[in-house]
Amino acid sequence: MLNFIETSGALAAGQLTSTNVGLSFHNVQRKRLEKYGKQYIATDHQPVQNLLSEGQADTSSGAVKKSRRGFQDTRRLLVISQWYRYSLDTAARDKIRRVLLDWTSLNIPDGNPINETHFEGFLKAIRLHRDLFSTSENAILNAWLTKVRNAAEGFTFPGRATRYGNWYTHHLKKLLLCYYAQEDTAAFNALLPAIDAHTLVNFPYGNAAVIVPAVGVPFNQSVHDIPRAANHPGESIDYIRRDSLHYHVYDVEPWLEIAILTGNRYETLMDNAWAFLKDKLFSATKHYEFAASTDPFDAERWLASRPEYLAPNAMFIPGHASRVALAYSHFKRLLNPAYQPESRMITIASRSERLTTDWYYWFRLFLGYA
């Protein structure tokens, strides 16, 4: 059996109450799930053969726009999957089948974790819905999973800083989910030591092996890994290098999915990362994003007219932490059903403009549908 915490939830099929009068909080959320599930079922999906990262410096190219549109399919698919598990709606079943078969028939994985971190939705859905596919259709899914695995296992990282940072976290998450979708217990468990090792460099507090400049010596990326030592056990190497909560969140998101897959193995790590994020979000000291970034890519983004990077007085928007708030709360509740999510963080998530793309995380926490 895989070392995975399954989300049980109430999976019985049934119709939602027809009136809003007297509905409990959870029934309100189920009506939301019905609304967005049916909306996404009716939305055309757009398989993409070769994906590009949505983090490109210049997002105006047609290829990037096409990839960004394609990334929406994986997020929507997870909500459709949640609606199907609740309702057994045949339209949801048919949409799950079409999306997965169309994507896996067309897409060619390149192994780049930043291009393919959004495969998360496809990988989870394949594992959850194997029974919806014939033997020949499962062969198509399996062939694509093998391509994802081979491309990821053979991907060459371009530099040490990349190997230490969020690229590698996303890489490990994707591999773990791929093994999970393939039900390859041996490969799943064999990857855990590499993930353990990544914690030491990705959260470098107290790790003397992660090189920092000596006092008075300028930071040189070819010699040093980070411009300063970590000051908090939950401070990610990406935050230190990029001087940005944007990148801390981008690193913690895949870590939380790894943690959810592996039980309490990384609970302390996630508690520390969560505490660091909260301290920064609610600190009386203002933090200007990217002000001390050592990565030239941030300057490229500024030059490409993306104002959130290196813009004067740019600050992190708290709502951008919504996925972390929801995923962390879900993770803690899996470990302890009595855990109560922090109201201020859930409030931030519920009022975020990003909740429109984060419904999966919301329903997973409040309804228990994986």
C-alpha positions in Angstrom: 0.0 0.0 0.0 1.3 3.5 -0.8 2.3 5.7 2.0 -0.6 8.1 1.3 -3.4 9.6 3.4 -6.7 9.2 1.5 -9.3 11.8 2.0 -12.4 9.9 3.1 -15.2 12.6 3.2 -18.9 11.8 2.7 -18.9 10.4 -0.8 -22.6 9.2 -1.0 -24.4 10.4 -4.1 -27.5 12.6 -3.7 -29.3 15.7 -4.8 -28.5 19.0 -3.1 -31.2 20.8 -1.2 -33.3 22.8 -3.6 -33.6 25.9 -1.4 -31.1 28.1 0.4 -33.3 28.4 3.5 -31.8 26.8 6.5 -28.8 25.3 4.7 -25.8 24.5 6.8 -22.4 25.9 5.9 -21.3 22.6 4.3 -24.5 22.4 2.2 -23.8 25.9 0.9 -20.3 24.7 -0.1 -21.9 21.7 -1.9 -24.1 24.1 -3.8 -21.0 26.0 -4.8 -19.4 22.7 -5.8 -22.4 21.9 -8.0 -22.3 25.4 -9.6 -18.6 25.3 -10.5 -18.5 21.7 -11.3 -21.3 22.1 -13.9 -19.8 25.4 -15.2 -16.4 23.6 -15.8 -18.1 20.6 -17.4 -19.6 23.0 -20.0 -16.3 24.8 -20.6 -14.2 23.6 -23.6 -10.9 22.1 -22.6 -7.7 22.9 -24.6 -5.0 20.2 -24.7 -1.5 21.4 -25.4 1.2 19.4 -27.0 4.3 21.3 -25.6 3.8 23.3 -22.5 5.7 26.5 -21.4 5.9 27.8 -17.9 3.4 30.5 -17.0 6.4 32.1 -15.2 8.0 33.2 -18.5 9.5 36.7 -18.3 7.4 37.8 -21.4 3.9 36.4 -21.2 2.7 38.0 -24.4 3.7 35.2 -26.8 1.1 32.9 -28.2 2.7 29.8 -26.9 2.7 31.1 -23.3 -0.9 32.2 -23.6 -1.9 28.8 -25.0 -0.1 27.1 -22.1 -1.8 29.3 -19.5 -5.1 28.5 -21.0 -4.2 24.8 -20.9 -3.2 25.0 -17.2 -6.8 25.9 -16.4 -7.9 22.5 -17.5 -6.1 20.7 -14.7 -7.5 23.0 -12.0 -11.0 22.6 -13.5 -10.7 18.9 -13.8 -10.1 18.5 -10.1 -13.3 20.4 -9.3 -15.2 18.3 -11.8 -13.7 15.2 -10.1 -14.9 16.5 -6.7 -18.4 17.1 -8.1 -18.5 13.6 -9.7 -17.5 12.0 -6.4 -20.3 13.8 -4.7 -23.1 13.5 -7.3 -22.1 10.7 -9.7 -23.2 13.1 -12.4 -22.8 11.3 -15.8 -21.9 14.6 -17.5 -19.0 15.0 -15.0 -17.9 11.4 -15.7 -17.9 12.0 -19.4 -15.9 15.2 -19.1 -13.3 13.5 -16.9 -12.9 10.9 -19.6 -12.6 13.4 -22.4 -10.2 15.7 -20.7 -7.8 12.9 -19.7 -7.9 11.0 -23.0 -7.5 14.2 -25.1 -4.6 15.5 -23.0 -2.7 12.2 -22.7 -3.1 11.5 -26.4 -1.7 14.8 -27.5 0.7 16.1 -24.8 4.5 15.4 -25.0 6.1 15.9 -21.6 9.6 17.5 -21.6 10.4 16.9 -17.9 10.8 20.5 -17.0 9.1 20.8 -13.6 8.1 24.5 -14.0 6.4 23.7 -17.3 4.7 20.7 -15.9 3.9 21.3 -12.3 0.2 21.7 -13.3 0.2 18.1 -14.3 -0.8 17.6 -10.6 -4.5 17.6 -11.5 -4.1 15.0 -14.3 -2.0 12.7 -12.1 -4.5 12.8 -9.2 -7.5 12.4 -11.5 -5.9 9.4 -13.3 -5.4 7.6 -9.9 -8.9 8.5 -8.7 -10.8 7.5 -11.9 -9.1 4.4 -13.4 -12.4 2.6 -13.3 -14.0 5.0 -15.8 -11.7 3.8 -18.6 -11.5 0.6 -20.6 -8.4 -1.6 -20.8 -7.3 0.1 -24.1 -8.0 3.5 -22.7 -6.0 2.8 -19.6 -3.1 1.8 -21.9 -3.2 5.4 -23.3 -3.1 6.8 -19.8 -0.3 4.5 -18.8 1.8 5.3 -21.9 1.5 9.1 -21.0 2.4 8.4 -17.4 5.5 6.6 -18.5 6.5 9.5 -20.7 6.0 11.9 -17.8 8.1 9.7 -15.5 10.9 9.1 -18.0 11.1 12.8 -18.9 11.2 13.9 -15.3 13.7 11.3 -14.2 16.0 12.3 -17.1 15.6 16.1 -16.7 18.9 18.0 -16.3 18.8 21.0 -13.9 20.6 24.0 -15.2 22.4 25.1 -12.0 23.0 24.6 -8.3 20.7 27.4 -7.3 17.9 25.9 -9.3 18.6 22.5 -7.9 18.3 23.9 -4.4 15.1 25.9 -5.0 11.5 25.6 -5.9 12.2 24.0 -9.3 13.4 20.9 -7.5 10.5 20.9 -5.1 8.1 20.9 -8.0 10.1 18.2 -9.7 9.9 16.0 -6.6 6.2 16.6 -6.2 5.5 15.7 -9.8 7.6 12.5 -9.6 5.8 11.5 -6.3 2.4 12.1 -7.9 3.4 10.2 -11.0 4.5 7.1 -8.9 1.2 7.5 -7.0 -0.8 7.5 -10.2 1.1 4.4 -11.4 0.6 2.8 -8.0 4.4 2.1 -8.0 4.9 1.7 -4.2 8.6 0.9 -4.6 9.5 4.0 -6.6 7.3 6.1 -4.3 9.1 5.1 -1.2 12.5 5.1 -2.8 12.1 8.8 -3.6 11.6 9.8 0.0 15.3 10.0 1.0 15.9 12.4 -1.9 13.0 14.5 -0.6 14.5 14.4 2.9 17.8 15.6 1.5 16.1 18.5 -0.3 14.6 19.8 3.0 18.2 20.6 4.2 19.0 22.9 1.3 15.5 24.2 0.5 15.0 25.3 4.1 18.7 26.0 5.0 18.4 27.3 8.6 21.4 25.9 10.5 22.8 24.1 7.5 26.5 25.1 7.2 26.8 23.1 3.9 24.7 25.8 2.1 27.4 28.4 1.4 26.9 32.0 2.3 29.3 34.9 1.7 31.8 35.8 4.4 31.4 39.3 6.0 32.4 42.0 3.5 32.6 39.6 0.5 30.1 40.5 -2.3 27.6 37.8 -3.2 28.6 35.9 -6.3 26.1 33.3 -7.5 28.8 31.2 -9.1 30.5 30.7 -5.7 27.7 31.1 -3.1 24.3 29.5 -2.9 22.5 32.3 -1.0 23.4 35.9 -0.2 22.9 35.4 3.6 22.2 32.7 6.1 18.6 31.8 7.0 17.2 33.5 10.1 14.2 31.3 10.6 13.7 27.5 10.4 10.8 28.0 8.0 12.5 30.5 5.7 12.9 29.0 2.2 16.1 29.4 0.2 13.9 31.0 -2.5 12.7 33.7 -0.1 16.4 34.5 0.8 17.6 34.6 -2.8 14.5 36.4 -4.3 13.6 38.5 -1.2 10.0 37.6 -2.0 7.0 36.0 -0.3 5.8 35.3 -3.8 8.6 32.8 -4.1 8.3 31.4 -0.6 4.6 30.6 -1.3 5.6 29.1 -4.7 7.9 26.8 -2.9 5.6 25.9 0.0 2.7 25.0 -2.3 4.4 21.8 -3.8 5.8 21.0 -0.3 2.3 20.8 1.1 1.2 18.4 -1.6 4.2 16.2 -0.8 3.3 16.4 2.8 -0.3 15.4 2.1 1.0 12.4 0.2 3.4 11.2 2.9 1.6 11.6 6.2 3.3 13.3 9.1 6.8 12.9 7.6 7.2 16.7 6.9 4.8 18.1 9.5 7.4 20.0 11.4 8.8 21.4 8.1 5.4 22.6 7.1 4.6 24.0 10.5 7.8 26.1 10.3 7.2 27.3 6.8 3.6 28.2 7.7 4.8 30.1 10.8 7.4 32.1 8.7 4.7 33.0 6.2 2.3 34.2 8.9 5.0 36.2 10.6 5.7 38.1 7.4 2.1 38.6 6.4 1.1 40.1 9.8 4.3 41.9 10.6 4.1 45.6 11.4 7.3 46.0 9.3 6.6 46.5 5.6 8.3 44.2 3.2 8.8 45.3 -0.4 8.9 42.3 -2.7 12.1 41.6 -4.7 13.9 44.7 -3.3 17.1 42.7 -2.6 16.6 39.9 -5.1 19.9 38.4 -6.4 18.2 36.8 -9.4 18.5 38.6 -12.8 15.3 36.9 -13.9 13.3 39.3 -11.6 14.8 42.3 -13.4 13.9 40.6 -16.8 10.3 40.4 -15.6 10.3 44.0 -14.6 11.6 45.0 -18.0 8.9 42.9 -19.6 6.4 45.2 -17.9 5.3 42.8 -15.1 4.9 45.4 -12.3 4.8 42.9 -9.4 8.6 42.3 -9.9 11.0 44.9 -8.6 8.3 47.6 -8.9 8.8 50.5 -6.5 6.9 49.8 -3.3 5.5 46.5 -4.5 4.1 44.4 -1.7 2.9 40.8 -1.5 -0.9 40.5 -1.8 -2.1 38.3 1.1 -4.7 36.6 -1.1 -1.9 35.1 -3.1 -1.3 32.8 -0.1 -4.8 31.3 -0.4 -3.6 27.9 -1.7 -1.1 27.6 1.1 -3.7 28.6 3.7 -6.2 26.0 2.4 -3.7 23.2 1.7 -2.0 23.6 5.1 -5.3 23.5 6.9 -6.3 20.4 5.0 -3.0 18.8 5.7 -3.3 19.5 9.5 -6.9 18.2 9.5 -5.9 15.0 7.9 -3.4 14.4 10.7 -5.9 15.6 13.4 -9.6 15.8 12.5 -10.1 18.1 15.4 -7.8 20.7 13.9 -9.5 24.1 13.5 -8.2 26.3 10.6 -7.1 29.7 11.5 -10.0 32.1 10.8 -7.9 35.0 9.6 -6.1 32.9 7.0 -9.3 31.3 5.8 -10.8 34.8 5.6 -7.9 35.9 3.4 -8.4 32.8 1.2 -12.2 33.3 0.9 -11.8 37.0 -0.1 -8.9 36.4 -2.5 -9.5 37.1 -6.2 -7.6 33.9 -6.8 -10.3 31.8 -5.1 -11.9 31.5 -8.6 -8.9 29.3 -9.6 -8.5 27.7 -6.1 -12.0 26.1 -5.7 -10.4 22.7 -5.6 -8.4 23.6 -2.5 -11.5 25.1 -0.8 -13.7 22.1 -1.5 -11.0 19.7 -0.4 -10.7 21.4 3.0 -14.4 22.0 3.7 -16.0 19.0 2.0 -13.3 16.4 2.1 -13.4 15.5 -1.6 -9.9 14.7 -2.8 
